[in-house]
Structures are given as structure tokens and as C-alpha cells.
């Protein structure tokens, strides 16, 4: 997914007008590279916690009988 984003940014950089500053595209790529693992870990943690909550609710329902 990250490769896809980087390729899209590179294509966008080559199709822009010459007045476009190339430095800003590299800043965006660096920001994406820095924050991608952090965001992915938060997202996976959120998904895992949701699954655990569902599992605990199922256990509570089973224990109530």
C-alpha cells in the first residue's frame, strides 16, 4: 500500500507544472514514511481490541445461562 502511495506521488510530481516546488513532495513522502507504521499499529490495536470486546461479550452471554 505504501508503494502505491509513493508511486502515485511520483506520478503526480511529474505531471505537475514546472512552477511546482519539488521539495514539498519529498516532505510529504517523508511524513508518510514516518507516520505509516504508527498509524498502522494504532489501527491494528483498535481492531484487536474490538475483537476482544466482542469475544468477552460472547463469554458473558454464555455465562448468563
C-alpha positions in Angstrom: 0.0 0.0 0.0 2.9 2.4 0.8 4.5 1.6 -2.5 1.2 2.5 -4.3 1.1 5.8 -2.4 4.7 6.6 -3.3 4.2 5.8 -6.9 1.1 8.0 -7.0 3.0 10.9 -5.5 5.8 10.4 -8.0 3.4 10.4 -10.9 1.7 13.5 -9.5 5.0 15.2 -9.2 6.0 14.5 -12.9 2.6 15.7 -14.2 2.6 19.0 -12.3 3.5 22.4 -13.8 7.2 23.4 -13.7 6.3 26.1 -11.1 5.6 23.3 -8.6 8.3 23.1 -5.8 9.7 19.5 -5.8 10.8 19.9 -2.2 7.2 19.7 -0.8 6.5 16.4 -2.5 9.6 14.9 -0.7 8.4 16.3 2.6 5.0 14.6 2.1 6.7 11.3 1.3 8.9 11.6 4.4 5.8 12.3 6.5 4.0 9.3 5.1 7.1 7.1 5.7 7.4 8.3 9.3 3.7 8.1 10.3 2.6 5.0 8.3 3.9 2.4 10.8 2.5 4.4 13.7 -1.0 4.7 12.1 -0.9 1.1 11.1 -0.1 0.0 14.7 -2.9 2.1 16.1 -5.4 0.7 13.5 -4.4 -2.9 14.3 -4.6 -2.3 18.0 -8.1 -0.8 17.6 -9.2 -3.8 15.5 -7.8 -6.3 18.0 -9.4 -4.5 21.0 -12.8 -4.6 19.1 -12.4 -8.3 18.5 -11.5 -8.9 22.2 -14.6 -6.9 23.3 -16.9 -8.9 21.1 -15.3 -12.2 22.4 -15.8 -11.0 26.0 -19.4 -10.1 25.3 -20.0 -13.6 23.9 -18.5 -15.2 27.0 -20.7 -13.0 29.3 -23.8 -14.2 27.3 -22.7 -17.8 27.6 -22.2 -17.5 31.4 -25.6 -15.9 31.9 -27.4 -19.2 31.0 
